[in-house]
Amino acid sequence: MRFLRRSLTGLFLLALTLGLLAYAAATLRSAIDARLAARPKAPPSAERVFSVNVIPLHPRTVTPELTAFGEIRSRRSLELRAEASGRVVYLHPAFEEGGRVAAGDLLLRVDPADATSARDLARADLSQSEAELRDAERRLELAHDELAATELQAGLRQKALGRQKDLRGRGVGTDAAVEEAELTAAVADQAVVSRRQALAQAEIGLETATTALARARIALADAERALADTELRAAFSGTLIDVSLVEGGLVGANERVADLIDVSALEAGVRVSTAEFSRLLDERGALRPLPVTVTLDVYGANLTARGVLSRESGAVPEDQVGRLVYARLEAAPGFRPGDFVTLRVEEPALDDVMVLPASALDAAGELLVLDAGDRLVSVPVTLLRREGDRVIIRAPEFAGREAVAERSPLLGAGIKVRPLRSGAVEPDADNTTEATVELSPERRAALIAFVETSPALPQEARARIRAQLDRPLVPAQLVERLETRMGG
């Protein structure tokens, strides 16, 4: 009985526990459902205000710059070709790659033995022709004298014939005497004809001798020209490149042996787009002589030269676009043909325009401008130029107002902003300072040794870089480029 009583008590307690747990679970579930079904009362949210950098819109006159990349060329270049074939017996001491020669210098001479012999033979033929001409002139003179004498004799014979006829008419002379006088006069006339033929032959001989003399002179001129062709002289002062000849070697006629370029007459050729080219033309469609700045980057020490636009290409080559324009350089020390350079062309000035950071303008050409309540208004503007990280626009109706300098996806029309004016700067102001570093003696010595032994550096650039390396603080950009090329 005791066991049964205890078993029933345990079952009662277990059922009571399970009932309490079920009641607790139902209570918890109803509380959760009530909490989820209840609407929380959110506090009213305030309008979000963004802080933006603003820049004032001030119209002014701006000179745009067209930046392009081109190649240095020489305005005067000449292919040196040997005009005669043979063995080279003389070369100019500077006839080598990069050698400098002056105008009129003898660059090379081909063996002139054959040409000299031909010239001497032509001179001998000329002397013989001159002698034959003098002989023909004397023969012609003698033929004139003989003809004159024969004509005089024929005249006397005619007078004698006339006297005989007169005597016969008076009955004193005889017919035999008249016939003899007529025969003698006929012989004299025949002699005159013979002398005239001799004179004609003498004149023909003179013309033949004159023609032979002209031919001899032409032959001598050809021989002298052939002899002169054995020598090659510099047409102007310049530098030799692509030299492919040594003394003692054989050269063929019209063989290219080197090129002569004038490094003092340089120009820069640059290809620009058609739209950019149209901005370089005047009202008549001619290329403006705009000033140009040419820059060559040499290990961080830039070489700069000034010039002016001179001409444009006459046609567009196949598989090319745009226009090729040339700028004549004034003084360009350190520049060489083939250098890849940067050109900055000063375009005609633009009046009443505004210069802004490129980040202030969106792809649709719209600008965010502040209104009286510091709210943004999206306004369209006229884009004139894009120059690197800045744009040139024309919007005279917004002069004196302020625009957002840096757009972001969070900004748009109607948004209230907090303008930050203290940090606004003109986009073309140069507020950057070149970073410099202090070099250790070993590092400085290694850089100087590399600069002094580098064959790619012109003398002017080497002196300029050496002067910068001698300073206590050296530009960091220069050090980085030098060590990059050193492999450090």
C-alpha positions as CSV (number, residue, x, y, z in Angstrom):
1,M,0.0,0.0,0.0
2,R,2.8,2.3,0.9
3,F,4.4,1.7,-2.6
4,L,1.2,2.4,-4.3
5,R,0.6,5.6,-2.4
6,R,4.1,6.9,-3.2
7,S,3.7,6.0,-6.9
8,L,0.4,7.9,-7.2
9,T,2.0,10.9,-5.4
10,G,4.9,10.9,-7.9
11,L,2.6,10.8,-10.8
12,F,0.5,13.6,-9.4
13,L,3.6,15.8,-8.9
14,L,4.8,15.0,-12.4
15,A,1.5,16.0,-14.0
16,L,1.4,19.2,-11.9
17,T,4.9,20.1,-13.1
18,L,4.1,19.5,-16.7
19,G,0.9,21.6,-16.4
20,L,2.9,24.5,-14.9
21,L,5.5,24.3,-17.7
22,A,2.8,24.4,-20.3
23,Y,1.1,27.3,-18.7
24,A,4.4,29.2,-18.5
25,A,5.1,28.5,-22.2
26,A,1.6,29.7,-23.2
27,T,2.1,32.9,-21.2
28,L,5.5,33.5,-22.8
29,R,4.2,33.0,-26.3
30,S,1.2,35.3,-25.7
31,A,3.6,38.0,-24.4
32,I,5.9,37.7,-27.4
33,D,2.9,37.9,-29.8
34,A,1.6,40.9,-28.0
35,R,5.0,42.6,-28.2
36,L,5.3,41.8,-31.9
37,A,1.8,43.0,-32.7
38,A,2.3,46.3,-30.9
39,R,3.4,49.3,-33.1
40,P,6.4,51.1,-31.6
41,K,6.2,54.8,-31.6
42,A,9.4,56.0,-33.3
43,P,10.6,59.5,-32.4
44,P,10.4,62.1,-35.3
45,S,13.6,62.0,-37.4
46,A,15.5,65.2,-38.2
47,E,16.6,66.2,-41.8
48,R,20.2,65.1,-42.6
49,V,22.6,67.8,-43.6
50,F,25.8,67.1,-45.6
51,S,28.9,69.1,-45.3
52,V,30.4,70.0,-48.7
53,N,33.2,72.0,-50.1
54,V,32.0,74.9,-52.2
55,I,33.8,77.2,-54.6
56,P,32.7,80.6,-55.8
57,L,31.8,81.1,-59.4
58,H,33.8,84.1,-60.7
59,P,33.9,84.7,-64.5
60,R,37.3,85.7,-65.8
61,T,39.6,85.4,-68.8
62,V,41.4,82.1,-69.1
63,T,44.0,80.9,-71.6
64,P,43.3,77.1,-72.2
65,E,46.2,74.7,-72.8
66,L,46.1,71.9,-75.2
67,T,48.3,69.0,-74.0
68,A,49.4,66.4,-76.4
69,F,52.4,64.1,-77.0
70,G,54.7,64.1,-80.0
71,E,58.1,63.4,-81.4
72,I,61.1,65.7,-82.0
73,R,62.2,65.9,-85.7
74,S,64.8,67.8,-87.6
75,R,63.6,70.3,-90.1
76,R,66.8,69.7,-92.2
77,S,67.9,66.2,-92.9
78,L,69.9,64.7,-95.8
79,E,70.6,61.2,-96.9
80,L,74.3,60.9,-97.7
81,R,74.8,58.6,-100.7
82,A,78.0,57.8,-102.5
83,E,77.7,59.0,-106.2
84,A,80.6,56.9,-107.4
85,S,81.5,53.3,-106.8
86,G,84.8,52.0,-105.6
87,R,87.1,51.7,-102.6
88,V,86.9,54.4,-99.9
89,V,90.4,55.9,-99.4
90,Y,89.5,58.7,-97.1
91,L,86.9,59.3,-94.3
92,H,86.4,62.4,-92.2
93,P,87.7,62.0,-88.7
94,A,84.2,62.7,-87.4
95,F,82.5,60.2,-89.8
96,E,80.9,58.1,-87.1
97,E,77.7,57.9,-85.2
98,G,77.0,61.3,-83.6
99,G,79.9,63.0,-85.3
100,R,79.6,66.7,-85.9
101,V,80.7,68.1,-89.3
102,A,80.6,71.7,-90.7
103,A,79.2,72.8,-94.0
104,G,81.6,72.0,-96.9
105,D,83.7,69.4,-95.0
106,L,85.0,66.5,-97.0
107,L,83.2,63.5,-95.6
108,L,84.6,60.7,-97.8
109,R,86.6,60.1,-101.0
110,V,86.4,57.1,-103.3
111,D,89.5,56.0,-105.1
112,P,89.8,58.7,-107.9
113,A,92.4,57.0,-110.1
114,D,90.0,56.0,-112.9
115,A,88.2,59.3,-112.8
116,T,91.5,61.2,-112.8
117,S,92.7,59.3,-115.9
118,A,89.4,60.0,-117.7
119,R,89.7,63.7,-116.9
120,D,93.2,63.9,-118.2
121,L,92.2,62.1,-121.4
122,A,89.3,64.6,-121.8
123,R,91.7,67.5,-121.3
124,A,94.0,66.1,-124.0
125,D,91.0,65.7,-126.3
126,L,90.1,69.2,-125.6
127,S,93.5,70.5,-126.5
128,Q,93.4,68.5,-129.7
129,S,90.0,70.0,-130.6
130,E,91.2,73.5,-129.9
131,A,94.2,72.9,-132.2
132,E,91.9,71.5,-134.9
133,L,89.7,74.6,-134.6
134,R,92.6,76.9,-135.0
135,D,93.7,75.0,-138.1
136,A,90.2,75.2,-139.5
137,E,90.1,78.9,-138.9
138,R,93.4,79.3,-140.8
139,R,92.2,77.2,-143.7
140,L,89.0,79.3,-143.9
141,E,91.1,82.5,-143.9
142,L,93.3,81.1,-146.7
143,A,90.2,79.9,-148.7
144,H,88.9,83.5,-148.5
145,D,92.2,84.9,-149.8
146,E,92.4,82.4,-152.6
147,L,88.8,83.1,-153.6
148,A,89.5,86.8,-153.7
149,A,92.7,86.3,-155.9
150,T,90.8,83.9,-158.2
151,E,88.0,86.4,-158.6
152,L,90.5,89.2,-159.3
153,Q,92.1,87.0,-162.0
154,A,88.8,86.2,-163.5
155,G,88.0,89.9,-163.7
156,L,91.2,90.5,-165.6
157,R,90.4,87.7,-168.0
158,Q,87.0,89.3,-168.7
159,K,88.6,92.7,-169.4
160,A,91.1,91.0,-171.8
161,L,88.2,89.3,-173.6
162,G,86.5,92.6,-173.9
163,R,89.6,94.2,-175.5
164,Q,89.9,91.4,-178.0
165,K,86.2,91.8,-179.0
166,D,86.8,95.5,-179.4
167,L,89.8,95.0,-181.5
168,R,88.0,92.6,-183.7
169,G,85.2,95.0,-184.1
170,R,87.6,97.6,-185.4
171,G,89.1,95.1,-187.8
172,V,92.4,94.9,-186.0
173,G,91.9,91.6,-184.0
174,T,91.3,88.1,-185.2
175,D,88.6,85.6,-184.3
176,A,91.3,83.2,-183.0
177,A,92.5,85.8,-180.5
178,V,88.9,86.3,-179.3
179,E,88.3,82.6,-178.9
180,E,91.5,82.2,-177.0
181,A,90.5,85.1,-174.7
182,E,87.0,83.5,-174.2
183,L,88.6,80.2,-173.3
184,T,90.9,81.8,-170.8
185,A,88.0,83.7,-169.2
186,A,86.0,80.5,-168.9
187,V,89.0,78.8,-167.2
188,A,89.2,81.7,-164.8
189,D,85.5,81.4,-164.0
190,Q,85.9,77.7,-163.4
191,A,88.7,78.5,-161.0
192,V,86.5,80.9,-159.1
193,V,83.9,78.1,-158.7
194,S,86.6,75.7,-157.5
195,R,87.7,78.3,-154.9
196,R,84.2,78.8,-153.7
197,Q,83.9,75.0,-153.2
198,A,87.1,75.1,-151.3
199,L,85.7,78.0,-149.2
200,A,82.6,76.0,-148.5
201,Q,84.7,73.0,-147.5
202,A,86.7,75.2,-145.2
203,E,83.5,76.6,-143.6
204,I,82.2,73.1,-143.0
205,G,85.6,72.1,-141.5
206,L,85.4,75.1,-139.2
207,E,81.9,74.1,-138.0
208,T,83.0,70.5,-137.5
209,A,86.0,71.7,-135.5
210,T,83.7,74.0,-133.4
211,T,81.3,71.0,-132.8
212,A,84.2,68.8,-131.8
213,L,85.5,71.4,-129.4
214,A,82.1,71.7,-127.8
215,R,81.9,67.9,-127.4
216,A,85.4,67.9,-125.9
217,R,84.4,70.5,-123.4
218,I,81.3,68.6,-122.5
219,A,83.4,65.4,-122.1
220,L,85.8,67.3,-119.9
221,A,83.0,68.6,-117.8
222,D,81.6,65.1,-117.4
223,A,85.0,63.8,-116.5
224,E,85.5,66.6,-113.9
225,R,82.0,65.9,-112.5
226,A,82.8,62.2,-112.3
227,L,86.0,63.1,-110.5
228,A,84.0,65.4,-108.2
229,D,81.5,62.6,-107.5
230,T,84.3,60.6,-105.9
231,E,84.1,63.2,-103.0
232,L,81.2,63.6,-100.7
233,R,80.9,66.9,-98.8
234,A,78.5,68.1,-96.1
235,A,75.8,70.4,-97.5
236,F,75.3,72.0,-94.1
237,S,76.6,71.8,-90.5
238,G,75.0,69.0,-88.6
239,T,75.4,65.6,-87.0
240,L,75.9,62.2,-88.6
241,I,73.6,59.2,-87.8
242,D,73.1,55.7,-89.2
243,V,76.7,55.5,-90.3
244,S,77.4,52.3,-92.2
245,L,80.8,52.8,-93.8
246,V,84.4,52.3,-92.8
247,E,87.6,53.4,-94.4
248,G,88.9,50.9,-97.0
249,G,85.5,49.4,-97.6
250,L,83.8,49.1,-101.0
251,V,80.9,51.3,-101.8
252,G,78.4,51.1,-104.7
253,A,76.9,53.9,-106.7
254,N,74.0,55.7,-104.9
255,E,74.6,53.6,-101.8
256,R,73.4,55.2,-98.6
257,V,76.3,55.6,-96.2
258,A,74.8,57.9,-93.5
259,D,72.3,60.6,-92.7
260,L,73.1,64.2,-91.9
261,I,70.7,66.1,-89.6
262,D,70.7,69.6,-88.3
263,V,70.2,69.4,-84.5
264,S,69.9,73.2,-84.3
265,A,66.8,73.3,-86.5
266,L,64.3,71.1,-84.6
267,E,60.5,70.8,-84.7
268,A,58.0,68.8,-82.8
269,G,55.3,66.8,-84.6
270,V,52.1,66.0,-82.6
271,R,48.9,64.3,-83.7
272,V,45.7,65.9,-82.3
273,S,42.0,65.2,-82.8
274,T,39.9,67.0,-85.3
275,A,38.0,68.8,-82.6
276,E,41.2,70.0,-81.0
277,F,42.6,71.0,-84.4
278,S,39.6,73.1,-85.1
279,R,40.4,75.2,-82.1
280,L,43.8,76.0,-83.5
281,L,42.4,77.6,-86.7
282,D,41.6,81.3,-87.3
283,E,38.6,82.7,-89.1
284,R,40.2,81.9,-92.5
285,G,40.9,78.3,-91.6
286,A,44.6,78.8,-91.4
287,L,46.7,77.5,-88.5
288,R,47.3,80.1,-85.8
289,P,51.0,80.7,-84.9
290,L,50.2,79.9,-81.2
291,P,53.0,79.6,-78.7
292,V,54.1,76.1,-77.6
293,T,56.0,74.7,-74.7
294,V,57.8,71.4,-75.3
295,T,58.9,69.3,-72.3
296,L,61.3,66.3,-72.2
297,D,61.3,64.3,-69.0
298,V,64.9,63.3,-68.2
299,Y,65.2,61.4,-64.9
300,G,62.9,64.0,-63.3
301,A,65.0,67.0,-64.6
302,N,62.7,68.3,-67.3
303,L,64.2,69.9,-70.4
304,T,62.0,72.7,-71.7
305,A,61.9,74.6,-75.0
306,R,59.7,77.2,-76.5
307,G,58.3,77.3,-80.0
308,V,55.4,78.2,-82.2
309,L,53.0,76.3,-84.4
310,S,54.2,76.4,-88.0
311,R,52.2,74.1,-90.2
312,E,50.0,71.0,-90.4
313,S,50.0,67.9,-92.5
314,G,48.4,68.1,-96.0
315,A,46.6,64.7,-95.8
316,V,45.6,62.1,-93.3
317,P,47.6,58.8,-93.8
318,E,45.8,55.5,-94.0
319,D,44.8,54.0,-90.7
320,Q,45.3,57.4,-89.0
321,V,42.9,59.9,-87.5
322,G,43.0,63.5,-86.5
323,R,45.6,66.0,-87.8
324,L,49.4,66.1,-87.5
325,V,50.7,69.6,-86.6
326,Y,54.2,70.8,-86.3
327,A,55.8,73.3,-83.9
328,R,59.0,75.0,-84.8
329,L,61.4,75.2,-81.8
330,E,63.5,78.3,-81.1
331,A,66.3,77.1,-78.9
332,A,66.2,73.5,-77.7
333,P,69.5,72.5,-76.1
334,G,69.5,68.8,-75.1
335,F,66.7,67.8,-77.4
336,R,67.4,65.3,-80.2
337,P,65.4,63.9,-83.1
338,G,63.3,61.0,-81.9
339,D,62.7,62.3,-78.4
340,F,59.2,61.6,-77.1
341,V,58.0,65.0,-75.6
342,T,54.9,66.6,-74.1
343,L,53.5,69.7,-75.9
344,R,51.4,72.4,-74.3
345,V,49.8,74.7,-76.8
346,E,48.4,78.0,-75.5
347,E,45.0,78.3,-77.2
348,P,43.3,81.7,-77.8
349,A,42.0,83.2,-74.5
350,L,38.4,82.7,-73.5
351,D,36.5,85.6,-71.9
352,D,33.8,85.3,-69.1
353,V,34.4,81.7,-68.3
354,M,34.8,79.8,-65.0
355,V,37.4,77.2,-63.9
356,L,36.2,74.5,-61.6
357,P,37.4,71.1,-60.5
358,A,36.4,68.3,-62.8
359,S,34.7,66.6,-59.9
360,A,32.2,69.5,-59.7
361,L,30.5,68.5,-63.1
362,D,28.6,65.3,-63.7
363,A,28.3,63.3,-66.9
364,A,25.2,65.2,-68.0
365,G,27.0,68.6,-67.8
366,E,25.1,69.8,-64.7
367,L,26.4,71.7,-61.7
368,L,25.1,71.7,-58.1
369,V,24.7,75.3,-57.0
370,L,23.6,76.6,-53.6
371,D,20.4,78.6,-53.2
372,A,19.6,81.1,-50.5
373,G,18.6,78.4,-48.0
374,D,21.8,76.3,-48.5
375,R,19.9,73.8,-50.6
376,L,21.4,72.3,-53.8
377,V,20.0,73.2,-57.2
378,S,21.1,71.2,-60.3
379,V,21.7,73.6,-63.2
380,P,23.0,72.9,-66.7
381,V,26.2,74.7,-67.9
382,T,28.1,74.9,-71.1
383,L,31.3,72.8,-71.0
384,L,34.1,74.4,-73.1
385,R,37.2,72.5,-72.1
386,R,38.5,69.6,-70.0
387,E,42.1,70.0,-68.8
388,G,43.3,67.3,-66.6
389,D,41.5,67.6,-63.2
390,R,39.7,70.8,-64.1
391,V,37.0,72.0,-66.4
392,I,36.3,75.3,-68.1
393,I,32.6,76.2,-68.3
394,R,30.5,79.2,-69.3
395,A,27.5,80.1,-67.1
396,P,27.2,83.9,-66.8
397,E,23.8,83.7,-65.2
398,F,25.3,82.0,-62.1
399,A,28.1,84.5,-61.5
400,G,28.7,85.3,-57.8
401,R,27.0,82.1,-56.6
402,E,28.7,79.0,-55.1
403,A,28.9,75.5,-56.4
404,V,29.8,72.1,-54.9
405,A,33.5,71.4,-55.6
406,E,33.2,67.6,-55.2
407,R,30.1,65.7,-56.1
408,S,29.1,62.4,-54.6
409,P,26.2,59.9,-55.0
410,L,24.7,61.3,-51.8
411,L,24.2,64.8,-53.2
412,G,21.4,65.9,-55.4
413,A,18.9,68.6,-56.1
414,G,16.9,69.8,-53.0
415,I,19.4,68.4,-50.4
416,K,20.3,70.8,-47.6
417,V,24.1,71.1,-47.1
418,R,26.5,72.8,-44.8
419,P,29.0,74.7,-47.0
420,L,32.7,74.6,-46.1
421,R,34.3,77.7,-47.6
422,S,37.6,77.7,-45.8
423,G,39.1,74.8,-47.7
424,A,37.9,76.0,-51.1
425,V,40.8,76.8,-53.4
426,E,41.1,77.7,-57.1
427,P,41.6,74.6,-59.1
428,D,44.5,76.1,-61.0
429,A,46.3,77.4,-58.0
430,D,49.6,75.7,-57.3
431,N,49.7,75.0,-53.6
432,T,51.7,71.9,-53.8
433,T,55.3,71.7,-52.5
434,E,57.7,69.3,-54.0
435,A,58.8,66.6,-51.6
436,T,62.5,66.4,-50.8
437,V,64.7,63.9,-49.1
438,E,68.1,64.0,-47.4
439,L,70.6,61.5,-48.9
440,S,73.3,59.7,-47.1
441,P,76.9,60.2,-48.6
442,E,76.9,56.6,-50.0
443,R,73.5,57.0,-51.7
444,R,74.4,60.4,-53.0
445,A,77.7,59.1,-54.5
446,A,76.0,56.2,-56.2
447,L,73.4,58.5,-57.8
448,I,76.1,60.9,-59.0
449,A,78.2,58.1,-60.4
450,F,75.1,56.8,-62.3
451,V,74.4,60.2,-63.7
452,E,78.0,60.8,-64.8
453,T,78.2,57.5,-66.6
454,S,74.8,57.4,-68.2
455,P,75.1,57.7,-72.0
456,A,71.4,58.6,-72.5
457,L,71.7,61.9,-70.7
458,P,72.6,65.0,-72.7
459,Q,75.3,67.3,-71.3
460,E,72.8,70.0,-70.3
461,A,70.5,67.5,-68.4
462,R,73.6,65.9,-66.7
463,A,74.7,69.2,-65.4
464,R,71.2,70.1,-64.2
465,I,70.7,66.8,-62.4
466,R,74.2,67.0,-60.9
467,A,73.4,70.4,-59.5
468,Q,70.2,69.1,-57.8
469,L,72.1,66.1,-56.3
470,D,74.6,68.4,-54.8
471,R,71.9,70.2,-52.7
472,P,71.3,69.1,-49.1
473,L,67.7,68.3,-49.9
474,V,67.1,66.5,-53.2
475,P,63.7,66.2,-54.9
476,A,62.2,62.8,-54.0
477,Q,60.8,62.3,-57.5
478,L,64.2,62.7,-59.0
479,V,65.8,60.2,-56.5
480,E,63.0,57.6,-57.2
481,R,63.4,57.8,-61.0
482,L,67.2,57.5,-60.8
483,E,67.0,54.5,-58.5
484,T,64.4,52.9,-60.7
485,R,66.7,53.1,-63.7
486,M,69.6,51.9,-61.6
487,G,67.6,48.8,-60.6
488,G,67.6,49.8,-56.9
